[in-house]
Amino acid sequence: MNVKDLLPPRPDDMHKGHRGRLLIAGGSARYPGAPALSALGALRSGAGVVTLLSLQKVCEVCAARLPEIIYCYEDDVFRWQEVAMTQKNINAVVIGPGLDRSVAAELFTSRMWREWPKKILVDGDGLNALAVVQKDLQARKDSVITPHEGEAARLLGTTPAEIHADRFYAVSELSAKWGCVVLKGHHTLVASGEKFLEIKNGSPALSVPGSGDVLSGCIGAFLGMGLEPFEAAVLGATIHGMAGDVLAREGVDGVLASEIANMLRKVIHALRQSKNDGK
């Protein structure tokens, strides 16, 4: 699969709505910055309109850093789904960055998984919520989950060591249960039914706090642009990995998640130039 061919077209007369509309639901008192990193990843990947649904204090923190996104807040997580369902123009949702663990988070995540009518990506503590309530849920054809090995272990009822020992089996099992899966780590694996791809891009520069939040925003952006889950996951994971490769040229230590997000734009531009040049 040539990822360059997956990049959405950019006609001269396009407006921000043509770039896709993404909702990000997450954040908590303990992790107020995570959804901002996800939003930054989405914007740097080319998303047109990004809306954050979170607590008021989280929105205030994020607004100071990212004035480019829209903010919706409700300080009772149990009510987040009602707010989300009013966002009629949204094309896709990312659930979980910085959500933290609580009964409210579990209820919100499970209800959104069952009832959200459009594309959905679940990451971070959204995955921990799914692990708790999973017996009541079915696979979705329009979904992506993005676990690391620890989250994958919780979803499969095993240990991170067992996931690490056979990552190919683990991603296959997760895909059978959930749909499209991005198993993060060294040589990230993407699986959806019979579709499978191993991402060779990436470096230890990506092993920093917030890197996964950036990835969820990146993939979410492509879901919002209209790509199908497997294609969005492959494109997002590849671009994220390429950003890590570029950053590693100046060393693998001291990289910030925001630097990964900011590198996405340059990677995408290089891919588009390469495609235009026929290389």
Long-range contacts (C-beta under 8 A, 24 or more apart in sequence): 1-197, 1-234, 3-234, 3-235, 3-238, 3-239, 3-271, 4-271, 4-272, 4-274, 4-275, 5-275, 6-222, 6-227, 6-231, 6-234, 6-235, 7-235, 7-268, 7-271, 7-272, 7-275, 8-46, 8-222, 8-225, 8-226, 8-227, 10-272, 15-48, 16-48, 16-49, 17-48, 17-49, 17-89, 18-48, 19-46, 19-47, 19-48, 19-49, 19-224, 19-225, 20-47, 20-48, 20-49, 20-91, 20-92, 20-221, 20-222, 20-223, 20-224, 20-225, 20-226, 21-47, 21-48, 21-49, 21-50, 21-51, 21-89, 21-90, 21-91, 21-92, 21-224, 22-47, 22-49, 22-50, 22-51, 22-90, 22-91, 22-92, 22-93, 22-94, 22-217, 22-220, 22-221, 22-223, 22-224, 23-50, 23-51, 23-52, 23-53, 23-84, 23-87, 23-90, 23-92, 23-93, 23-94, 24-50, 24-51, 24-52, 24-53, 24-93, 24-94, 24-97, 24-217, 24-220, 25-52, 25-53, 25-54, 25-80, 25-84, 25-93, 25-94, 25-95, 25-96, 25-99, 25-108, 25-112, 26-54, 26-94, 26-95, 26-96, 26-97, 26-98, 26-99, 26-124, 26-125, 26-126, 27-52, 27-54, 27-55, 27-58, 27-59, 27-62, 27-97, 27-98, 27-99, 28-55, 28-58, 28-98, 28-99, 28-100, 29-55, 29-57, 29-58, 29-100, 30-98, 30-100, 31-97, 31-98, 31-99, 31-100, 32-57, 32-58, 32-61, 32-62, 32-98, 33-61, 33-62, 33-98, 33-210, 34-97, 34-98, 34-124, 34-210, 34-213, 35-62, 35-97, 35-98, 35-213, 36-61, 36-62, 36-65, 36-66, 37-97, 37-210, 37-213, 37-214, 37-217, 37-257, 37-258, 37-261, 38-94, 38-97, 38-123, 38-213, 38-214, 38-216, 38-217, 38-220, 39-66, 39-69, 39-217, 40-66, 40-214, 40-217, 40-258, 40-261, 40-262, 41-213, 41-214, 41-215, 41-216, 41-217, 41-218, 41-221, 41-260, 41-261, 41-264, 42-94, 42-217, 42-218, 42-220, 42-221, 42-224, 43-68, 43-69, 43-217, 43-221, 44-218, 44-261, 44-262, 44-263, 44-264, 44-265, 45-217, 45-218, 45-221, 45-222, 45-236, 45-239, 45-264, 45-265, 45-268, 46-221, 46-225, 46-265, 46-268, 47-217, 47-220, 47-221, 47-224, 47-225, 48-224, 49-89, 50-217, 50-221, 51-87, 51-90, 53-80, 53-83, 53-84, 53-87, 58-98, 76-104, 77-102, 77-104, 77-105, 77-108, 78-104, 78-107, 78-108, 80-108, 81-108, 81-111, 81-112, 81-115, 84-112, 84-116, 85-115, 85-116, 90-118, 90-224, 91-118, 91-119, 91-223, 91-224, 91-225, 91-226, 92-118, 92-119, 92-120, 92-121, 92-220, 92-223, 92-224, 93-118, 93-119, 93-120, 93-121, 93-220, 94-121, 94-122, 94-123, 94-216, 94-217, 94-220, 95-120, 95-121, 95-122, 95-123, 95-126, 96-122, 96-123, 96-124, 96-125, 96-126, 96-127, 96-129, 96-216, 97-123, 97-124, 97-213, 97-216, 97-217, 98-124, 98-125, 98-213, 99-124, 99-125, 99-126, 99-129, 100-125, 101-125, 101-128, 101-129, 105-129, 106-132, 106-133, 109-133, 110-136, 110-137, 113-137, 113-140, 113-143, 118-142, 119-143, 119-144, 119-223, 119-224, 119-229, 120-144, 121-145, 121-146, 121-216, 121-219, 121-220, 121-223, 122-146, 123-212, 123-213, 123-215, 123-216, 124-151, 124-212, 124-213, 124-216, 127-151, 127-154, 127-155, 128-154, 130-155, 130-178, 131-155, 134-177, 139-176, 139-177, 139-178, 139-179, 140-178, 140-179, 141-179, 141-229, 142-179, 142-229, 143-178, 143-179, 143-180, 143-229, 144-179, 144-180, 144-181, 144-182, 144-219, 144-223, 144-229, 144-232, 144-233, 145-174, 145-178, 145-179, 145-180, 145-181, 145-182, 146-181, 146-182, 146-184, 146-212, 146-215, 146-216, 146-219, 146-233, 147-174, 147-181, 147-182, 147-183, 147-184, 148-183, 148-184, 148-185, 148-212, 149-183, 149-184, 149-185, 152-183, 171-196, 172-196, 179-229, 180-229, 180-230, 180-233, 182-215, 182-219, 182-233, 182-236, 182-237, 184-212, 184-215, 188-237, 188-241, 190-230, 190-233, 190-234, 190-237, 192-229, 192-230, 192-233, 195-230, 197-234, 199-234, 199-237, 199-238, 199-241, 200-241, 201-238, 201-241, 201-242, 201-244, 201-245, 202-240, 202-241, 202-244, 202-245, 203-241, 203-244, 203-245, 203-247, 203-248, 203-252, 204-248, 204-252, 205-244, 205-245, 205-247, 205-248, 205-251, 205-252, 205-255, 205-260, 206-240, 206-241, 206-243, 206-244, 206-255, 206-260, 208-255, 208-256, 208-257, 208-260, 209-257, 210-256, 210-257, 210-258, 210-260, 211-240, 211-257, 211-260, 213-257, 214-240, 214-257, 214-260, 214-261, 214-264, 215-240, 217-261, 218-261, 218-264, 239-264, 239-267, 239-268, 239-271, 240-264, 242-267, 243-267
